[in-house]
Amino acid sequence: MNATQTGLLAGLILGTAAAVAGFTGFLIALAVGAVGLVIGRVLDGELEIGDILGRGRDR
């Protein structure tokens, strides 16, 4: 399991734990899972912070 998968899994678990119930809980789990996925991709080197913030590598 690479860092992307670990980050997504951790985000989903934390989101599920933070969720109270219903559709709001689903949205929380989805948002935290997406954050975990992005962090995992950054740690794997598949995504750069500049790509997220809209800054190019030419700077």
C-alpha positions as CSV (number, residue, x, y, z in Angstrom):
1,M,0.0,0.0,0.0
2,N,1.6,3.3,-1.1
3,A,1.2,6.7,0.6
4,T,-1.7,7.7,-1.7
5,Q,-3.8,4.7,-0.7
6,T,-2.8,5.1,3.0
7,G,-3.7,8.8,2.9
8,L,-7.1,8.1,1.3
9,L,-7.8,5.3,3.8
10,A,-6.8,7.4,6.8
11,G,-8.9,10.3,5.6
12,L,-11.9,8.2,5.1
13,I,-11.5,6.6,8.5
14,L,-11.1,10.0,10.2
15,G,-14.0,11.4,8.2
16,T,-16.3,8.5,9.2
17,A,-15.3,8.9,12.9
18,A,-16.0,12.6,12.7
19,A,-19.3,12.1,11.0
20,V,-22.4,12.2,13.2
21,A,-25.0,10.7,10.9
22,G,-26.9,11.0,7.6
23,F,-26.0,12.9,4.5
24,T,-23.9,15.4,6.4
25,G,-21.7,12.6,7.7
26,F,-21.3,11.3,4.1
27,L,-20.2,14.8,3.0
28,I,-17.7,15.1,5.8
29,A,-16.2,11.6,5.0
30,L,-16.0,12.5,1.3
31,A,-14.2,15.8,2.0
32,V,-11.8,14.4,4.5
33,G,-11.1,11.5,2.2
34,A,-10.3,13.8,-0.7
35,V,-7.9,15.8,1.5
36,G,-6.2,12.5,2.5
37,L,-5.9,11.5,-1.1
38,V,-4.3,14.8,-2.1
39,I,-1.8,14.6,0.9
40,G,-1.0,11.0,-0.1
41,R,-0.3,12.0,-3.7
42,V,1.9,14.8,-2.6
43,L,3.9,12.4,-0.4
44,D,4.2,9.9,-3.3
45,G,5.5,12.7,-5.5
46,E,2.7,12.3,-8.0
47,L,1.3,15.8,-7.3
48,E,3.2,19.0,-6.5
49,I,2.0,21.7,-4.2
50,G,2.5,24.3,-7.0
51,D,0.0,22.3,-9.1
52,I,-2.6,22.7,-6.4
53,L,-2.0,26.3,-5.7
54,G,-1.8,27.2,-9.4
55,R,1.8,28.2,-9.6
56,G,4.0,26.9,-12.4
57,R,7.4,25.3,-12.1
58,D,8.9,28.1,-14.2
59,R,8.8,30.6,-11.4
